[in-house]
Structures are given as C-alpha cells and as structure tokens.
Amino acid sequence: MKRYNDLNSYLREIFGCRVQKITVDAGLSCPNRDGTISTGGCIYCNERGSGTGFFGLGLSITEQLTRGKIFLSKRYKAKKFLAYFQSFSNTYAPIDRLRTLYDEAVAVEDIVGLSIGTRPDCIDKPIVRLLGHYSKTHLIWIEYGLQSANNQTLMRLNRGHDFDCFKHAVELTKGHGIQICAHVILGLPGETRTDMLRTAKMLASLDIDGVKLHLLYVVKGTKMDAFYRQGHYRCLTREEYAEFVCDFLEVLPERMIIQRLTGDPHPEELVAPVWALEKSKNLLCIQEALERRNTWQGKFFKGDKPI
C-alpha cells in the first residue's frame, strides 16, 4: 500500500523518467537578515541559510547545475532536473535580477522546471507574473517557508511574519500555473502535538499543492544552538518525530504532494540530534510507524476538510 503521495512518483508520472532537484545558491539575501525586518534571522538559521555556499565560491548558476547534473545522473540515473533555488529568499531581489537568474537556469539542458524557495513576505504580483510566464514551458514550484501556523511560535522563531501573511501569499500565487509548497518544521520550541496538528489542518484547508516536513535540528552558531546548550530545548527522538509525521500526514488531502519527510543537515554544522544524519533509518522509521498504525496520508481528510 502506498501510504503517502511522494514527489519522485509525481515527477516520474509527469516526465516519464527519474527527475532530481539540483540545489542552487543564487547569492540572494533575506529581509530577516539584511535589516529590513531584522538582522538576526530565524533562530534556527545560520549565516549560510541552509545552502551550499557555491555562490561565494564564484560558481555561476550554469556551473552549479552542470555539476549537479553529473553527480545526480550517476547516483540516481536521473535524466531530467529541477533547479532548486534554496539558499535564503529567492524572490528577494529586483525583478530584472530574478529574471536573469531564472533565465539562466531554464536555459541549461534537461532542466525541466524551477523550485523557488522563499518567504511569504517576499512575493508580489510582478514576481508571480514572472513565474507564471515560466510555467507555460516548465514545471514551476514556489516553496513558501511557513514552519508553523501558530503566530506565537512564529514570534518565538523571529520569523518576522504571521500566518495571515502566508495565506495572502498563497492567494496571490493562485491562478498562474504555479505549484505551491509549504515548508513546516516539527518539534519547534514550545509546540505540542496539538499545535503541530493545527498547522496540518490549516494547510489542509488551503488550496496548496505540496508540503515539505522538516525536523528541527540544532545548527552551530544559531540562537537555537545557545538555547540547546543552556538546556532550554530538548530535541525530538527519532521515534517521536516519526509519530508526529504520521499525525501530520493523516489530516492532509491525498492529492497533496509530500516533497520531503525530513531534512538533510550539513554534518559539519549539526549540533543535535545526531540521528538527523541517518536519513535512510529515519525514513524507514516513518514507514514502519505508518504500517504499525495502519495509517496513510488523507486517512482523516474527508470531502474538502480534515476531520
């Protein structure tokens, strides 16, 4: 039994072959770091913004994609690729610069789409129209960092926006041929199972296309690092995380694409939990939890809303 609607199957159905994302660092910034909103950033984010750092090494978009194609073709036998603009906020620049970056990416052979990681407060009508233009010839995903639907949690994280901001971004994006994905972090400071389920139900009630689930892991040099070392935060165990993932999936509609079930920390940056590096074991633990509970994505979603 297929227990969740995974990204790889979705992409294979569209393109008829293995499709992989190639992470791209465009050298963009974030309003939560450059002083527009704050200079501290989110409490879990470091100065690299979860990216590769390739822009700082002088690699162009084309060079990054070419390297990625060679590696992923050998490792996964992939034939087509999505350019994933991951680091920081990839709609946070003048539109002419964005157009130049995106044009360069789609010009690379075998790039069949773009995934644009950004914040819900870094979008406007001209950028949506630009992405809509690419959607006529390529698969376009925009990935909005939400993390939680709880406004108190968002304040605690120093996100600099609220849930209404996310809903506004979703409404602005609809109707332009763009697929919408929400990023959510499980195990955030102060959040209970009830809080996480509420986020799942809020997303289930919106007309979005996908979700990425991440474990909150502690990265060196962040405010979370300090909180953890001072004893103010306890990381989830692998088993706890797997149960929360199951809870989350149960209330999402079956049609929603699950782009990710856990994150990939950089080994040299990770403080805790160490098990976050064991991706295969983590995915197996989630699969075993789904089977043990005899549950699946959409089990508690009926009609057009979670139950």
C-alpha positions in Angstrom: 0.0 0.0 0.0 1.3 3.4 -0.9 1.0 5.4 2.3 1.8 9.0 1.1 2.0 10.9 -2.2 5.7 11.2 -2.8 7.5 13.7 -5.0 9.5 11.2 -7.0 6.4 9.3 -8.2 4.7 12.6 -9.0 7.7 13.7 -11.2 8.0 10.4 -12.9 4.3 10.4 -13.8 4.8 13.8 -15.4 8.1 13.3 -17.2 8.3 9.5 -17.6 11.7 9.3 -16.0 13.7 9.9 -12.8 13.8 13.7 -12.1 16.0 15.1 -9.4 16.3 18.6 -7.8 19.7 20.3 -8.1 20.3 22.8 -5.2 21.3 26.2 -6.4 22.8 29.1 -4.5 21.9 32.4 -6.2 23.7 34.7 -3.7 20.5 36.3 -2.6 19.7 37.6 0.9 16.8 37.7 3.3 14.8 40.6 4.8 15.1 38.9 8.2 18.9 39.3 8.0 19.7 42.5 6.0 17.9 44.8 8.4 14.6 45.2 6.5 12.8 43.2 9.2 15.7 42.0 11.4 19.4 41.3 11.4 19.3 38.2 13.5 17.4 35.9 11.2 15.3 33.0 12.3 16.6 31.3 15.5 17.4 28.0 13.7 19.1 29.5 10.6 22.8 30.2 10.3 24.7 32.6 8.0 24.7 30.1 5.1 20.9 29.9 5.1 20.9 26.1 4.7 22.6 26.5 1.3 25.7 25.1 -0.4 27.8 28.3 -0.3 28.6 27.8 -4.0 27.8 31.4 -4.9 30.5 32.6 -2.5 32.9 30.2 -4.3 32.3 32.0 -7.6 30.2 29.3 -9.3 27.5 30.6 -11.7 24.0 29.1 -11.9 25.0 27.2 -15.0 28.1 25.8 -13.4 26.2 24.7 -10.3 23.5 23.0 -12.4 26.1 21.3 -14.6 27.9 19.9 -11.6 24.7 18.7 -10.1 23.6 17.0 -13.3 26.8 15.0 -13.5 26.6 13.8 -9.9 22.8 13.0 -9.8 22.9 11.3 -13.2 25.5 8.9 -11.8 23.9 8.4 -8.4 20.2 8.2 -9.3 20.3 7.6 -13.1 18.3 10.9 -13.3 17.6 12.2 -16.8 15.7 15.4 -16.1 16.2 18.0 -13.3 14.6 20.8 -11.4 16.8 23.9 -10.5 16.1 24.3 -6.8 16.9 27.9 -5.6 17.3 27.1 -1.9 19.5 29.5 0.0 17.7 32.3 1.8 14.8 34.0 -0.1 14.9 33.5 -3.8 12.3 36.1 -4.8 14.0 38.8 -2.7 15.7 40.8 -5.4 14.8 43.3 -8.2 12.7 41.6 -10.8 15.2 42.1 -13.5 17.8 40.2 -11.5 15.4 37.4 -10.8 14.6 37.1 -14.5 18.3 36.9 -15.3 18.8 34.1 -12.7 15.7 32.1 -13.7 16.5 32.5 -17.4 20.0 31.2 -16.9 18.6 28.1 -15.1 16.0 27.2 -17.6 18.5 27.6 -20.5 20.5 24.6 -19.1 19.8 21.4 -21.0 17.5 18.9 -19.3 16.3 21.5 -16.7 12.5 20.9 -16.8 11.5 23.2 -14.0 12.2 25.5 -11.2 11.6 25.2 -7.4 11.9 28.6 -5.8 12.4 28.7 -2.0 11.3 31.9 -0.4 9.4 33.7 2.3 5.7 34.5 2.1 6.5 38.2 2.6 8.8 38.2 -0.4 6.3 37.9 -3.2 4.3 40.4 -5.2 2.2 40.5 -8.4 5.1 41.2 -10.8 7.1 38.2 -9.4 4.0 35.9 -9.6 3.5 37.0 -13.2 7.2 36.3 -14.0 7.0 32.8 -12.5 3.7 32.3 -14.3 5.5 33.0 -17.6 7.9 30.2 -17.0 5.1 27.8 -16.1 4.0 27.9 -19.7 7.0 25.8 -20.7 8.4 24.4 -17.3 7.1 23.0 -14.1 7.3 25.8 -11.5 7.1 25.3 -7.8 7.2 28.1 -5.2 8.1 26.9 -1.7 7.0 29.2 1.0 8.6 28.9 4.4 5.8 28.8 6.9 7.2 26.5 9.7 4.0 26.8 11.9 0.5 28.2 11.7 0.8 29.3 15.3 1.6 33.0 15.4 3.1 32.7 18.9 5.5 30.1 17.6 6.4 32.4 14.6 7.2 35.2 17.0 9.3 32.8 19.1 11.2 31.9 16.0 11.8 35.5 15.0 10.2 34.8 11.6 9.0 38.3 11.1 5.6 37.4 9.6 2.4 35.8 10.7 0.1 33.1 9.3 -2.1 35.6 7.5 1.0 36.7 5.5 1.3 33.1 4.3 -2.4 32.9 3.4 -2.1 36.1 1.5 1.0 34.8 -0.5 -1.0 31.6 -1.4 -3.9 33.7 -2.6 -1.6 35.9 -4.6 0.1 33.0 -6.3 -3.0 31.0 -7.3 -4.2 31.1 -10.9 -0.8 31.5 -12.6 0.1 27.8 -13.2 2.5 27.8 -10.2 2.6 24.8 -7.8 2.6 25.9 -4.1 4.5 24.1 -1.4 4.6 24.9 2.3 7.7 24.2 4.5 6.8 23.1 8.0 9.2 22.2 10.9 8.1 19.7 13.5 9.5 19.9 17.1 9.7 23.7 17.3 10.3 25.2 20.8 7.1 25.3 22.8 5.0 23.4 20.3 2.8 20.5 21.3 1.3 17.7 19.2 -1.9 19.9 19.2 0.0 22.8 17.7 1.5 20.6 15.0 -1.8 19.1 14.1 -3.4 22.5 13.9 -0.8 23.5 11.4 -1.5 20.4 9.4 -5.2 21.1 9.4 -4.8 24.7 8.5 -2.7 23.7 5.5 -5.2 21.0 4.6 -7.9 23.7 4.4 -5.9 25.8 1.9 -5.7 25.1 -1.8 -2.0 24.3 -2.0 -0.2 21.6 -3.8 2.6 20.3 -1.6 4.2 20.2 1.8 7.8 19.7 3.0 8.3 18.4 6.5 11.5 19.1 8.4 12.8 18.0 11.7 14.1 20.9 13.9 17.8 20.1 14.3 20.2 22.4 16.0 22.9 24.1 13.9 26.1 25.6 15.1 26.2 29.3 15.6 22.4 29.8 15.8 20.3 31.1 18.6 18.9 27.6 18.8 22.4 26.4 19.5 22.7 28.6 22.5 19.2 27.6 23.8 20.1 23.9 23.4 23.5 24.2 25.2 21.8 26.1 28.0 19.3 23.3 28.5 16.3 25.2 27.2 15.4 22.9 24.4 15.1 19.1 24.1 15.4 17.6 20.6 12.8 15.0 19.5 13.8 11.4 19.4 13.6 9.6 16.1 10.5 7.7 17.2 8.7 10.8 18.4 9.4 12.5 15.1 8.1 9.6 13.1 4.8 9.6 15.1 4.4 13.4 14.5 5.0 12.9 10.8 2.2 10.2 10.8 -0.1 12.5 12.7 0.6 15.3 10.1 0.1 13.1 7.0 -3.2 11.7 8.3 -5.0 15.1 8.0 -3.6 16.2 4.7 -5.6 15.5 1.5 -4.3 12.6 -0.6 -3.7 14.7 -3.6 -1.1 16.9 -1.8 2.5 16.1 -2.8 4.8 15.3 0.1 8.1 16.8 -1.1 10.1 15.8 1.9 9.6 13.9 5.2 12.8 15.1 6.9 15.7 17.4 6.3 19.4 16.9 5.4 21.7 18.8 7.9 25.2 19.5 6.9 27.3 17.1 9.1 29.9 19.8 9.9 27.2 22.2 11.2 25.0 19.8 13.1 24.9 20.0 16.9 21.9 17.8 17.6 20.2 15.3 17.3 22.9 13.1 15.8 20.3 10.8 14.4 19.2 13.5 12.0 22.1 12.5 9.8 20.7 9.0 9.3 18.2 9.7 6.6 17.6 6.1 5.5 17.0 5.0 9.1 14.7 8.0 9.6 12.6 7.3 6.5 12.4 3.6 7.5 11.2 4.6 11.0 8.5 6.7 9.5 7.4 3.9 7.1 7.3 1.4 9.9 5.2 3.8 12.0 2.7 4.2 9.2 2.5 0.5 8.8 2.2 -0.2 12.5 -0.6 2.3 12.9 -2.2 1.1 9.6 -2.5 4.7 8.6 -1.8 6.8 5.5 -1.9 10.3 4.1 -5.5 11.5 4.0 -6.9 9.0 6.4 -8.6 11.7 8.4 -9.4 14.0 5.5 -12.8 13.7 4.1 -14.6 15.7 1.4 -12.8 19.0 1.4 -11.5 19.3 5.0 -9.8 17.4 7.8 -12.0 15.5 10.3 
